[in-house]
Each structure stands twice: as C-alpha cells, then as structure tokens.
Amino acid sequence: MELAAVEPDLSIELQPDTGAEYWLPQGIQQGLLDALMACPNGVMRMSDTMPGLVESSTNLAIVNVADGRIEIKSLIRSSVDSARDELCAVHQSLFRLIGAKTVIDGQYPGWKPDLNSPLLRIMRHAYQEIFDNEAEIGAIHAGLECGIIGGKYPGLDMISFGPTIRYPHSPDECMHIPSVQRFWDLLVATLARLQ
C-alpha cells in the first residue's frame, strides 16, 4: 500500500520454507532481526557547506548466513573523518549488544573540496576560455582518490574531474566518449597555465 504510487505493479508473496536444513535458534534469530532493524542505513547527514551534498551515509549492504556464521557488511562513508568514525562506533555498539564480533576495515580518508582552491580558479578560467561557458562546480558523495592522496600529503591543493560516466560500479557503467576529448583539452590547458 505505501509503495503503490511508485511501484504500482509490486507484488510480494510469502510462503513457509519447510525444506530448510538449518534454522537459527530463536534467541539468535530475534537478536539478529532486532539489530538489523536498528542498524543505521542511508543518508545520515548533509553537508553544511554545499547544499544538496550528502556528507555521511551508511549502506547495510550484505547479510550472509552460511557455515554456522552470520556476516553483516555495511559501507560507511563520509567526507569528514570524525563523522565516519562516529558512525563506525554506532555500528560496533549496536552489534556488540547482541554479542557479535565487529571488525572495521577498508576505511579511506574523507576529502572536503576547497571552493577557494587556486587550482580550481585556474581551471575555471581555462574552461571558460576553451568552451566559452562557465564550468559547473559540484561535489559527489563517493570515495575519491583525493581523500587517500590528501591523507598522505595534507594541505595539497587538489581537484577531481574527468570524463562523464554513468551508472558507476554497475554492469551498466558507461562513459560518454565525446567528453573524453573535452576532459583532455581542459587538462592540457590547465597544465599549461601552471608552468
């Protein structure tokens, strides 16, 4: 009923599973379901400096029950390291309440774009001259190499830009081929202005 406006043809049918070889004990089952229901998932905070940009989010991505083990994976990311760390602590606290062992791995530093960057100013001018148009400056909520590089070289002036891609990290990922030439022209023009 609640999804009828956006999914008018949605149909869900539940049937009892009488052929299961293994059942979780009732206590573990209830604790797991409670923890999954309480687990943060989705956008947690929006950016204070860039309207419309997600700052921090979590994605309860995988729940796998196999070989007597329950494995739950959640992707936690933020452009602010302390916010990411706080979300990790919330997840750890929640799953410790049901006696689960928690492991945090695969973290990468956040990166907050600097809208007053000298490099960005140079690139904006180059864009204006080449394409006779103002560049649209924005940010996305994603893991970028800039965070990793900036973690090693604090204070480095960086920007992120590239050809137009659609549906990243999916089987439908594709790149707009004509945008590659525009990207290349802008890169060369920017580098020429840095000499």
SULZILIN-V988230 format. One record per run of one state. SS is the DSSP state (a for helix, b for strand, c for the rest). FROM is the first residue (numbers start at 0). TO is the last residue. If there is no record, write none. Layout:
# SULZILIN-V988230
ss & from & to
SS & FROM & TO
SS & FROM & TO
This chain:
# SULZILIN-V988230
ss & from & to
c & 0 & 24
a & 25 & 37
c & 38 & 40
b & 41 & 45
c & 46 & 52
b & 53 & 65
c & 66 & 67
b & 68 & 77
c & 78 & 79
a & 80 & 95
c & 96 & 116
a & 117 & 130
c & 131 & 143
a & 144 & 151
c & 152 & 163
b & 164 & 165
c & 166 & 172
b & 173 & 174
c & 175 & 175
a & 176 & 192
c & 193 & 194
